[in-house]
């Protein structure tokens, strides 16, 4: 199982570098569709846990939500 714990406060500090590191991407330049497609392609159970979501761009949260709807193996937990 893949688990990604994303802290909104760290996203707010340096969004692109933080998300690149969290998702172990070779490159991330801020296009949330890249995150959507990345998560939609998982073939094993994947959980995205968000904390401090008020500091996360709503469009990024939307990408997480859409990925969880498109791929039944992906789930999103908002832990505020």
Phi and psi in radians as a Rosetta constraint file:
Dihedral C 1 N 2 CA 2 C 2 CIRCULARHARMONIC -1.706 0.35
Dihedral N 2 CA 2 C 2 N 3 CIRCULARHARMONIC 2.339 0.35
Dihedral C 2 N 3 CA 3 C 3 CIRCULARHARMONIC -2.272 0.35
Dihedral N 3 CA 3 C 3 N 4 CIRCULARHARMONIC 2.222 0.35
Dihedral C 3 N 4 CA 4 C 4 CIRCULARHARMONIC -2.060 0.35
Dihedral N 4 CA 4 C 4 N 5 CIRCULARHARMONIC 2.035 0.35
Dihedral C 4 N 5 CA 5 C 5 CIRCULARHARMONIC -1.781 0.35
Dihedral N 5 CA 5 C 5 N 6 CIRCULARHARMONIC 1.982 0.35
Dihedral C 5 N 6 CA 6 C 6 CIRCULARHARMONIC -2.009 0.35
Dihedral N 6 CA 6 C 6 N 7 CIRCULARHARMONIC 2.129 0.35
Dihedral C 6 N 7 CA 7 C 7 CIRCULARHARMONIC -1.740 0.35
Dihedral N 7 CA 7 C 7 N 8 CIRCULARHARMONIC 2.042 0.35
Dihedral C 7 N 8 CA 8 C 8 CIRCULARHARMONIC -0.986 0.35
Dihedral N 8 CA 8 C 8 N 9 CIRCULARHARMONIC -0.581 0.35
Dihedral C 8 N 9 CA 9 C 9 CIRCULARHARMONIC -1.136 0.35
Dihedral N 9 CA 9 C 9 N 10 CIRCULARHARMONIC -0.659 0.35
Dihedral C 9 N 10 CA 10 C 10 CIRCULARHARMONIC -1.292 0.35
Dihedral N 10 CA 10 C 10 N 11 CIRCULARHARMONIC -0.582 0.35
Dihedral C 10 N 11 CA 11 C 11 CIRCULARHARMONIC -1.075 0.35
Dihedral N 11 CA 11 C 11 N 12 CIRCULARHARMONIC -0.757 0.35
Dihedral C 11 N 12 CA 12 C 12 CIRCULARHARMONIC -1.124 0.35
Dihedral N 12 CA 12 C 12 N 13 CIRCULARHARMONIC -0.544 0.35
Dihedral C 12 N 13 CA 13 C 13 CIRCULARHARMONIC -1.210 0.35
Dihedral N 13 CA 13 C 13 N 14 CIRCULARHARMONIC -0.810 0.35
Dihedral C 13 N 14 CA 14 C 14 CIRCULARHARMONIC -2.757 0.35
Dihedral N 14 CA 14 C 14 N 15 CIRCULARHARMONIC 1.334 0.35
Dihedral C 14 N 15 CA 15 C 15 CIRCULARHARMONIC -0.892 0.35
Dihedral N 15 CA 15 C 15 N 16 CIRCULARHARMONIC -0.972 0.35
Dihedral C 15 N 16 CA 16 C 16 CIRCULARHARMONIC -1.119 0.35
Dihedral N 16 CA 16 C 16 N 17 CIRCULARHARMONIC -0.805 0.35
Dihedral C 16 N 17 CA 17 C 17 CIRCULARHARMONIC -1.169 0.35
Dihedral N 17 CA 17 C 17 N 18 CIRCULARHARMONIC -0.715 0.35
Dihedral C 17 N 18 CA 18 C 18 CIRCULARHARMONIC -1.107 0.35
Dihedral N 18 CA 18 C 18 N 19 CIRCULARHARMONIC -0.845 0.35
Dihedral C 18 N 19 CA 19 C 19 CIRCULARHARMONIC -1.170 0.35
Dihedral N 19 CA 19 C 19 N 20 CIRCULARHARMONIC -0.637 0.35
Dihedral C 19 N 20 CA 20 C 20 CIRCULARHARMONIC -1.034 0.35
Dihedral N 20 CA 20 C 20 N 21 CIRCULARHARMONIC -0.764 0.35
Dihedral C 20 N 21 CA 21 C 21 CIRCULARHARMONIC -1.215 0.35
Dihedral N 21 CA 21 C 21 N 22 CIRCULARHARMONIC -0.818 0.35
Dihedral C 21 N 22 CA 22 C 22 CIRCULARHARMONIC -1.016 0.35
Dihedral N 22 CA 22 C 22 N 23 CIRCULARHARMONIC -0.810 0.35
Dihedral C 22 N 23 CA 23 C 23 CIRCULARHARMONIC -1.595 0.35
Dihedral N 23 CA 23 C 23 N 24 CIRCULARHARMONIC 0.035 0.35
Dihedral C 23 N 24 CA 24 C 24 CIRCULARHARMONIC 0.933 0.35
Dihedral N 24 CA 24 C 24 N 25 CIRCULARHARMONIC 0.866 0.35
Dihedral C 24 N 25 CA 25 C 25 CIRCULARHARMONIC -1.627 0.35
Dihedral N 25 CA 25 C 25 N 26 CIRCULARHARMONIC 2.509 0.35
Dihedral C 25 N 26 CA 26 C 26 CIRCULARHARMONIC -1.169 0.35
Dihedral N 26 CA 26 C 26 N 27 CIRCULARHARMONIC -0.607 0.35
Dihedral C 26 N 27 CA 27 C 27 CIRCULARHARMONIC -2.546 0.35
Dihedral N 27 CA 27 C 27 N 28 CIRCULARHARMONIC 2.416 0.35
Dihedral C 27 N 28 CA 28 C 28 CIRCULARHARMONIC -2.551 0.35
Dihedral N 28 CA 28 C 28 N 29 CIRCULARHARMONIC 2.101 0.35
Dihedral C 28 N 29 CA 29 C 29 CIRCULARHARMONIC -1.978 0.35
Dihedral N 29 CA 29 C 29 N 30 CIRCULARHARMONIC 0.333 0.35
Dihedral C 29 N 30 CA 30 C 30 CIRCULARHARMONIC 1.722 0.35
Dihedral N 30 CA 30 C 30 N 31 CIRCULARHARMONIC 0.070 0.35
Dihedral C 30 N 31 CA 31 C 31 CIRCULARHARMONIC -1.497 0.35
Dihedral N 31 CA 31 C 31 N 32 CIRCULARHARMONIC 1.910 0.35
Dihedral C 31 N 32 CA 32 C 32 CIRCULARHARMONIC -1.136 0.35
Dihedral N 32 CA 32 C 32 N 33 CIRCULARHARMONIC -0.396 0.35
Dihedral C 32 N 33 CA 33 C 33 CIRCULARHARMONIC -1.100 0.35
Dihedral N 33 CA 33 C 33 N 34 CIRCULARHARMONIC -0.539 0.35
Dihedral C 33 N 34 CA 34 C 34 CIRCULARHARMONIC -1.083 0.35
Dihedral N 34 CA 34 C 34 N 35 CIRCULARHARMONIC -0.714 0.35
Dihedral C 34 N 35 CA 35 C 35 CIRCULARHARMONIC -1.146 0.35
Dihedral N 35 CA 35 C 35 N 36 CIRCULARHARMONIC -0.752 0.35
Dihedral C 35 N 36 CA 36 C 36 CIRCULARHARMONIC -1.010 0.35
Dihedral N 36 CA 36 C 36 N 37 CIRCULARHARMONIC -0.905 0.35
Dihedral C 36 N 37 CA 37 C 37 CIRCULARHARMONIC -1.134 0.35
Dihedral N 37 CA 37 C 37 N 38 CIRCULARHARMONIC -0.649 0.35
Dihedral C 37 N 38 CA 38 C 38 CIRCULARHARMONIC -1.047 0.35
Dihedral N 38 CA 38 C 38 N 39 CIRCULARHARMONIC -0.909 0.35
Dihedral C 38 N 39 CA 39 C 39 CIRCULARHARMONIC -1.204 0.35
Dihedral N 39 CA 39 C 39 N 40 CIRCULARHARMONIC -0.607 0.35
Dihedral C 39 N 40 CA 40 C 40 CIRCULARHARMONIC -1.133 0.35
Dihedral N 40 CA 40 C 40 N 41 CIRCULARHARMONIC -0.383 0.35
Dihedral C 40 N 41 CA 41 C 41 CIRCULARHARMONIC -1.579 0.35
Dihedral N 41 CA 41 C 41 N 42 CIRCULARHARMONIC 0.045 0.35
Dihedral C 41 N 42 CA 42 C 42 CIRCULARHARMONIC -1.247 0.35
Dihedral N 42 CA 42 C 42 N 43 CIRCULARHARMONIC 2.457 0.35
Dihedral C 42 N 43 CA 43 C 43 CIRCULARHARMONIC -1.920 0.35
Dihedral N 43 CA 43 C 43 N 44 CIRCULARHARMONIC 0.193 0.35
Dihedral C 43 N 44 CA 44 C 44 CIRCULARHARMONIC -2.382 0.35
Dihedral N 44 CA 44 C 44 N 45 CIRCULARHARMONIC 2.801 0.35
Dihedral C 44 N 45 CA 45 C 45 CIRCULARHARMONIC -0.958 0.35
Dihedral N 45 CA 45 C 45 N 46 CIRCULARHARMONIC 2.283 0.35
Dihedral C 45 N 46 CA 46 C 46 CIRCULARHARMONIC -2.377 0.35
Dihedral N 46 CA 46 C 46 N 47 CIRCULARHARMONIC 2.282 0.35
Dihedral C 46 N 47 CA 47 C 47 CIRCULARHARMONIC -2.113 0.35
Dihedral N 47 CA 47 C 47 N 48 CIRCULARHARMONIC 2.285 0.35
Dihedral C 47 N 48 CA 48 C 48 CIRCULARHARMONIC -1.933 0.35
Dihedral N 48 CA 48 C 48 N 49 CIRCULARHARMONIC 2.024 0.35
Dihedral C 48 N 49 CA 49 C 49 CIRCULARHARMONIC -1.835 0.35
Dihedral N 49 CA 49 C 49 N 50 CIRCULARHARMONIC 2.155 0.35
Dihedral C 49 N 50 CA 50 C 50 CIRCULARHARMONIC -1.897 0.35
Dihedral N 50 CA 50 C 50 N 51 CIRCULARHARMONIC 2.324 0.35
Dihedral C 50 N 51 CA 51 C 51 CIRCULARHARMONIC -2.150 0.35
Dihedral N 51 CA 51 C 51 N 52 CIRCULARHARMONIC 2.708 0.35
Dihedral C 51 N 52 CA 52 C 52 CIRCULARHARMONIC 0.928 0.35
Dihedral N 52 CA 52 C 52 N 53 CIRCULARHARMONIC 0.802 0.35
Dihedral C 52 N 53 CA 53 C 53 CIRCULARHARMONIC -1.129 0.35
Dihedral N 53 CA 53 C 53 N 54 CIRCULARHARMONIC -0.327 0.35
Dihedral C 53 N 54 CA 54 C 54 CIRCULARHARMONIC -1.134 0.35
Dihedral N 54 CA 54 C 54 N 55 CIRCULARHARMONIC -0.301 0.35
Dihedral C 54 N 55 CA 55 C 55 CIRCULARHARMONIC -1.661 0.35
Dihedral N 55 CA 55 C 55 N 56 CIRCULARHARMONIC 0.057 0.35
Dihedral C 55 N 56 CA 56 C 56 CIRCULARHARMONIC -1.798 0.35
Dihedral N 56 CA 56 C 56 N 57 CIRCULARHARMONIC 2.386 0.35
Dihedral C 56 N 57 CA 57 C 57 CIRCULARHARMONIC -0.958 0.35
Dihedral N 57 CA 57 C 57 N 58 CIRCULARHARMONIC 2.242 0.35
Dihedral C 57 N 58 CA 58 C 58 CIRCULARHARMONIC -0.985 0.35
Dihedral N 58 CA 58 C 58 N 59 CIRCULARHARMONIC -0.498 0.35
Dihedral C 58 N 59 CA 59 C 59 CIRCULARHARMONIC -1.207 0.35
Dihedral N 59 CA 59 C 59 N 60 CIRCULARHARMONIC -0.538 0.35
Dihedral C 59 N 60 CA 60 C 60 CIRCULARHARMONIC -1.244 0.35
Dihedral N 60 CA 60 C 60 N 61 CIRCULARHARMONIC -0.751 0.35
Dihedral C 60 N 61 CA 61 C 61 CIRCULARHARMONIC -1.054 0.35
Dihedral N 61 CA 61 C 61 N 62 CIRCULARHARMONIC -0.699 0.35
Dihedral C 61 N 62 CA 62 C 62 CIRCULARHARMONIC -1.048 0.35
Dihedral N 62 CA 62 C 62 N 63 CIRCULARHARMONIC -0.706 0.35
Dihedral C 62 N 63 CA 63 C 63 CIRCULARHARMONIC -1.099 0.35
Dihedral N 63 CA 63 C 63 N 64 CIRCULARHARMONIC -0.719 0.35
Dihedral C 63 N 64 CA 64 C 64 CIRCULARHARMONIC -1.102 0.35
Dihedral N 64 CA 64 C 64 N 65 CIRCULARHARMONIC -0.776 0.35
Dihedral C 64 N 65 CA 65 C 65 CIRCULARHARMONIC -1.112 0.35
Dihedral N 65 CA 65 C 65 N 66 CIRCULARHARMONIC -0.772 0.35
Dihedral C 65 N 66 CA 66 C 66 CIRCULARHARMONIC -1.124 0.35
Dihedral N 66 CA 66 C 66 N 67 CIRCULARHARMONIC -0.662 0.35
Dihedral C 66 N 67 CA 67 C 67 CIRCULARHARMONIC -1.127 0.35
Dihedral N 67 CA 67 C 67 N 68 CIRCULARHARMONIC -0.680 0.35
Dihedral C 67 N 68 CA 68 C 68 CIRCULARHARMONIC -1.216 0.35
Dihedral N 68 CA 68 C 68 N 69 CIRCULARHARMONIC -0.477 0.35
Dihedral C 68 N 69 CA 69 C 69 CIRCULARHARMONIC -1.374 0.35
Dihedral N 69 CA 69 C 69 N 70 CIRCULARHARMONIC -0.615 0.35
Dihedral C 69 N 70 CA 70 C 70 CIRCULARHARMONIC -1.356 0.35
Dihedral N 70 CA 70 C 70 N 71 CIRCULARHARMONIC -0.489 0.35
Dihedral C 70 N 71 CA 71 C 71 CIRCULARHARMONIC -2.232 0.35
Dihedral N 71 CA 71 C 71 N 72 CIRCULARHARMONIC 1.972 0.35
Dihedral C 71 N 72 CA 72 C 72 CIRCULARHARMONIC -1.133 0.35
Dihedral N 72 CA 72 C 72 N 73 CIRCULARHARMONIC -0.258 0.35
Dihedral C 72 N 73 CA 73 C 73 CIRCULARHARMONIC -1.466 0.35
Dihedral N 73 CA 73 C 73 N 74 CIRCULARHARMONIC -0.171 0.35
Dihedral C 73 N 74 CA 74 C 74 CIRCULARHARMONIC -1.816 0.35
Dihedral N 74 CA 74 C 74 N 75 CIRCULARHARMONIC 2.277 0.35
Dihedral C 74 N 75 CA 75 C 75 CIRCULARHARMONIC -2.255 0.35
Dihedral N 75 CA 75 C 75 N 76 CIRCULARHARMONIC 2.618 0.35
Dihedral C 75 N 76 CA 76 C 76 CIRCULARHARMONIC -2.050 0.35
Dihedral N 76 CA 76 C 76 N 77 CIRCULARHARMONIC 2.262 0.35
Dihedral C 76 N 77 CA 77 C 77 CIRCULARHARMONIC -2.120 0.35
Dihedral N 77 CA 77 C 77 N 78 CIRCULARHARMONIC 2.159 0.35
Dihedral C 77 N 78 CA 78 C 78 CIRCULARHARMONIC -1.815 0.35
Dihedral N 78 CA 78 C 78 N 79 CIRCULARHARMONIC 1.992 0.35
Dihedral C 78 N 79 CA 79 C 79 CIRCULARHARMONIC -1.882 0.35
Dihedral N 79 CA 79 C 79 N 80 CIRCULARHARMONIC 0.885 0.35
